[in-house]
C-alpha cells in the first residue's frame, strides 16, 4: 500500500490567494501547557469549497455526507493543457456518475512557492458537463478552480448547486494518473463556506 499526502503545509509562509487572510500562528502559554492561537481563512492551503462560498443560503461544510469524503477516485493527467480544462478534455476520460475526479495539470509542476495568475483552471462549460454527470466531488491542483479575475463563476456554481464539493490546493506533483482511494476530511465548521482539509490518496 502506498499513501500520498497531497495536502499543502500550513504556516505563515503558506501561499495565499490574493485578498484572502494570511496565516498567523502564535504560541499561547497556559499554566500547564502550550497552545497555538491560529488565524487563517477557510480557503487556506488545501481546502474544500461548498455552496455557502457562492450562494448566500447555500449548504455549509458540515453538510457534506461523510461517504462522499472517502472512497475511490480517479486522477486525470491533463498536463498537456496550457490554459484551461475544457469539456473535450474530459470527454476523452469517459467520466461516470458518482466518480471522484481529480485533475493534474502543469500547476503541480510549478508548485506553490509563488502565485501564478495564469494557472490552469476549469472552464465553465466543463464544470457544467461534470455537474450533469453528477460526479461525487472534484479536485484541482491550484488555489482556485476558476480563472483568475474572471467574471465567469460557473466553475464554482455549476458544481456546488448540484451538491458537488470542490477540493482546491491539491499537490499532485508526486502522483501519477490512475485510480486511488481518496480521503479528504475538512474541519467540521458549522454553516461555513469551506474549510482547510487534509487529503491523502491510497493505492
BELVEN-V334452 format. One record per residue. N is the residue number from 1. RES is the residue in one letter. PHI is phi in degrees with one decimal (NA if undefined). OMEGA is omega in degrees with one decimal (* if undefined). Layout:
N,RES,PHI,OMEGA
N,RES,PHI,OMEGA
This chain:
1,X,NA,174.9
2,X,-113.1,-179.8
3,X,-121.1,-179.9
4,X,-117.0,174.6
5,X,-86.2,-176.6
6,X,-105.8,179.4
7,X,-96.4,175.8
8,X,-85.4,176.3
9,X,-69.2,-179.9
10,X,-108.7,178.0
11,X,-157.8,175.8
12,X,-59.6,178.6
13,X,-91.9,-178.3
14,X,-60.2,177.7
15,X,-64.4,-177.1
16,X,-117.5,174.3
17,X,-61.2,-177.1
18,X,-49.3,178.3
19,X,76.9,174.9
20,X,-80.7,-179.9
21,X,-62.7,177.4
22,X,-82.1,-177.7
23,X,-86.8,174.0
24,X,-132.0,178.9
25,X,-124.6,-176.6
26,X,-127.7,178.6
27,X,-69.3,175.1
28,X,-127.5,-179.2
29,X,-97.0,172.2
30,X,-105.4,-178.9
31,X,-57.2,-174.0
32,X,-125.9,-176.4
33,X,-162.5,173.5
34,X,-111.9,175.6
35,X,-128.3,176.7
36,X,-120.6,172.0
37,X,-82.8,-171.8
38,X,-114.2,174.9
39,X,-124.0,177.2
40,X,-161.5,177.3
41,X,-83.5,-179.6
42,X,-69.8,-179.9
43,X,-112.9,179.5
44,X,-86.3,175.6
45,X,58.8,175.3
46,X,-74.8,-173.4
47,X,-153.8,177.0
48,X,-115.7,171.8
49,X,-100.8,175.0
50,X,-129.2,-170.4
51,X,-59.0,-178.6
52,X,-63.5,178.4
53,X,-67.1,-176.8
54,X,-126.3,179.5
55,X,-119.3,-175.6
56,X,-55.3,-179.2
57,X,-109.0,-178.5
58,X,-73.7,180.0
59,X,-71.2,-177.5
60,X,-92.6,-175.2
61,X,-63.8,179.4
62,X,-72.2,-178.2
63,X,-89.0,179.1
64,X,-65.3,178.1
65,X,-69.2,-178.0
66,X,-53.8,-177.8
67,X,-67.3,176.2
68,X,-74.1,-170.6
69,X,-83.2,-179.3
70,X,-136.4,177.7
71,X,154.4,-177.6
72,X,-60.7,174.9
73,X,-143.1,174.7
74,X,-122.4,171.4
75,X,-97.8,-179.9
76,X,-98.4,177.7
77,X,-85.4,178.5
78,X,-120.4,-176.7
79,X,-72.3,175.9
80,X,-81.0,-178.8
81,X,-77.2,-177.1
82,X,-99.2,-176.4
83,X,-118.0,-173.9
84,X,-152.7,174.8
85,X,-100.2,-176.8
86,X,-107.1,-179.4
87,X,-55.7,-178.8
88,X,-60.2,178.9
89,X,-69.6,-178.7
90,X,-78.5,-179.2
91,X,-59.2,-179.3
92,X,-64.6,-176.3
93,X,-98.2,173.9
94,X,49.1,-178.7
95,X,-66.4,-177.1
96,X,-112.2,176.9
97,X,-57.7,175.9
98,X,85.8,-179.7
99,X,-75.8,168.3
100,X,-96.8,-173.1
101,X,-117.3,172.7
102,X,-116.4,179.6
103,X,-116.8,175.2
104,X,-101.7,-178.4
105,X,-124.7,176.0
106,X,-67.5,175.1
107,X,-57.5,-178.1
108,X,-63.5,-179.7
109,X,-68.7,-179.0
110,X,-75.1,174.3
111,X,80.1,-172.1
112,X,-124.5,179.4
113,X,-81.4,176.4
114,X,-146.2,-178.2
115,X,-90.6,176.9
116,X,-109.1,-179.6
117,X,-70.1,-177.8
118,X,-97.7,176.6
119,X,-63.6,177.3
120,X,-74.5,-175.3
121,X,-121.8,177.6
122,X,-95.9,177.0
123,X,-66.8,-177.4
124,X,-61.2,178.3
125,X,-65.1,178.3
126,X,-66.8,176.0
127,X,-64.3,178.5
128,X,-62.7,178.7
129,X,-62.3,-179.9
130,X,-69.4,176.3
131,X,-64.3,178.1
132,X,-65.8,177.1
133,X,-73.6,179.7
134,X,58.9,174.2
135,X,-67.0,-177.7
136,X,-82.8,177.8
137,X,-160.1,178.7
138,X,-133.6,178.1
139,X,-136.8,-178.6
140,X,-136.4,-174.5
141,X,-94.7,168.4
142,X,-152.0,-170.2
143,X,-77.7,175.3
144,X,-148.5,179.8
145,X,-87.4,-176.4
146,X,-101.3,180.0
147,X,-64.4,179.6
148,X,-61.0,176.4
149,X,77.2,-177.3
150,X,-80.1,175.2
151,X,-86.7,178.9
152,X,-81.4,-177.4
153,X,-96.1,-178.0
154,X,-59.7,176.1
155,X,-56.9,172.9
156,X,-87.5,-167.9
157,X,-65.2,-177.6
158,X,-61.9,-179.6
159,X,-78.5,-173.0
160,X,-68.7,179.0
161,X,-70.0,175.4
162,X,-97.8,176.9
163,X,79.2,-177.0
164,X,-99.7,178.7
165,X,-68.7,-178.1
166,X,-117.9,177.0
167,X,-101.3,-177.8
168,X,-119.8,179.6
169,X,74.1,177.6
170,X,-82.6,176.7
171,X,-97.9,-177.4
172,X,-103.2,-175.0
173,X,-62.1,-177.7
174,X,-109.2,-177.1
175,X,-115.6,176.3
176,X,-93.8,178.4
177,X,-68.1,178.6
178,X,136.9,-175.6
179,X,-101.1,-179.7
180,X,-140.4,165.0
181,X,-97.9,-179.0
182,X,-94.5,172.6
183,X,-133.1,-179.1
184,X,-137.2,-173.2
185,X,-115.2,178.6
186,X,-77.8,171.2
187,X,-59.8,-175.7
188,X,-87.0,-178.6
189,X,-85.5,-172.5
190,X,-66.8,174.4
191,X,72.0,-174.6
192,X,-87.1,-172.5
193,X,-81.7,-178.5
194,X,174.0,-179.4
195,X,-165.8,170.8
196,X,-57.3,-171.7
197,X,-139.9,170.1
198,X,-92.8,-177.9
199,X,-119.6,174.7
200,X,-129.6,172.9
201,X,-115.4,-179.5
202,X,-122.0,179.7
203,X,-138.0,*
